[in-house]
Amino acid sequence: MTAARDDDVYTLLVQVGRSEGDGLPDGTTGAALLCYASGKDEKSAVDATVQVLRQAEMAPLEVESYGARTERLTAGEDIGAEDNALMDRALAENAVLVVSVTTFDD
């Protein structure tokens, strides 16, 4: 499935708690996941991200959006080549990509 012409890629920071089968290391209390998600708007990108993470047996607690790529570029933000390539992939595949995981300890 390819993305619609008016879709964009959203940068989302998702905090997850622990759940059985989540794949997080033993001893951690949760994690922050940096995700790139395609969507026609922010709500659809957030909804798709939460759905994908739940299917992966993760427990999303909070989602913070840093905006669409076009909004970020318009605001003058510099997005590196590697991140742009990942965003292009998310858009082309109409996908949610987890690009970074930071685990939390007590």
C-alpha positions as CSV (number, residue, x, y, z in Angstrom):
1,M,0.0,0.0,0.0
2,T,1.4,3.4,-0.9
3,A,0.8,6.7,0.7
4,A,-1.8,9.1,-0.7
5,R,-0.5,12.2,-2.3
6,D,-1.6,14.4,0.5
7,D,-0.1,12.3,3.3
8,D,2.9,13.6,5.3
9,V,5.2,12.1,7.9
10,Y,4.9,12.9,11.5
11,T,7.6,12.7,14.2
12,L,6.1,11.2,17.3
13,L,7.6,10.5,20.7
14,V,5.8,7.7,22.4
15,Q,6.2,6.7,26.0
16,V,5.4,3.1,26.7
17,G,5.0,1.2,30.0
18,R,5.7,-2.5,30.5
19,S,3.5,-5.3,29.3
20,E,4.1,-9.0,28.9
21,G,5.8,-9.8,25.6
22,D,6.8,-6.2,24.9
23,G,10.5,-7.1,24.1
24,L,12.0,-4.5,26.4
25,P,15.0,-5.5,28.5
26,D,14.4,-7.0,32.0
27,G,14.7,-4.5,34.7
28,T,13.3,-1.5,32.7
29,T,10.2,0.3,33.6
30,G,9.3,1.4,30.1
31,A,10.7,3.3,27.2
32,A,10.5,6.3,24.9
33,L,10.2,5.5,21.2
34,L,10.9,8.0,18.5
35,C,8.7,7.1,15.6
36,Y,8.1,8.4,12.0
37,A,4.5,7.7,10.9
38,S,2.8,8.5,7.7
39,G,-0.7,9.9,7.8
40,K,-3.2,12.3,6.2
41,D,-3.2,14.3,9.5
42,E,-1.6,14.1,12.9
43,K,-4.6,12.2,14.4
44,S,-4.3,9.4,11.8
45,A,-0.6,9.1,12.3
46,V,-1.0,8.9,16.1
47,D,-3.8,6.4,15.8
48,A,-1.8,4.2,13.5
49,T,1.3,4.4,15.7
50,V,-0.7,3.4,18.8
51,Q,-2.3,0.5,16.9
52,V,1.0,-0.8,15.7
53,L,2.6,-0.6,19.1
54,R,-0.4,-2.4,20.7
55,Q,-0.1,-5.2,18.1
56,A,3.6,-5.5,19.1
57,E,2.4,-6.1,22.7
58,M,3.6,-2.7,23.9
59,A,1.7,-0.4,26.2
60,P,1.6,3.1,24.9
61,L,1.0,5.7,27.6
62,E,1.5,9.0,26.0
63,V,2.2,10.3,22.5
64,E,3.8,13.7,21.8
65,S,3.9,15.0,18.3
66,Y,6.7,17.2,16.9
67,G,4.7,17.9,13.8
68,A,4.7,17.0,10.2
69,R,7.9,17.0,8.2
70,T,6.5,19.9,6.0
71,E,5.7,21.9,9.1
72,R,9.1,21.3,10.6
73,L,10.9,22.3,7.4
74,T,8.7,25.4,7.0
75,A,9.6,26.4,10.6
76,G,13.3,26.3,9.5
77,E,14.2,23.0,11.3
78,D,17.1,21.1,9.8
79,I,16.4,17.5,9.2
80,G,19.4,15.3,8.4
81,A,19.8,13.1,5.4
82,E,19.4,9.9,7.4
83,D,16.2,11.1,9.0
84,N,14.9,12.3,5.7
85,A,15.5,8.9,4.2
86,L,13.7,7.2,7.0
87,M,10.8,9.6,6.6
88,D,10.7,8.9,2.9
89,R,10.5,5.2,3.7
90,A,7.7,5.7,6.1
91,L,5.8,7.7,3.5
92,A,6.4,5.3,0.6
93,E,5.4,2.3,2.7
94,N,2.6,4.0,4.5
95,A,4.2,2.8,7.7
96,V,5.2,3.5,11.2
97,L,8.9,3.3,11.8
98,V,10.4,3.1,15.3
99,V,13.8,4.8,14.8
100,S,15.0,5.1,18.4
101,V,14.3,3.4,21.7
102,T,15.5,4.8,25.0
103,T,14.7,2.5,28.0
104,F,13.8,3.8,31.5
105,D,15.2,2.3,34.7
106,D,14.0,2.9,38.2
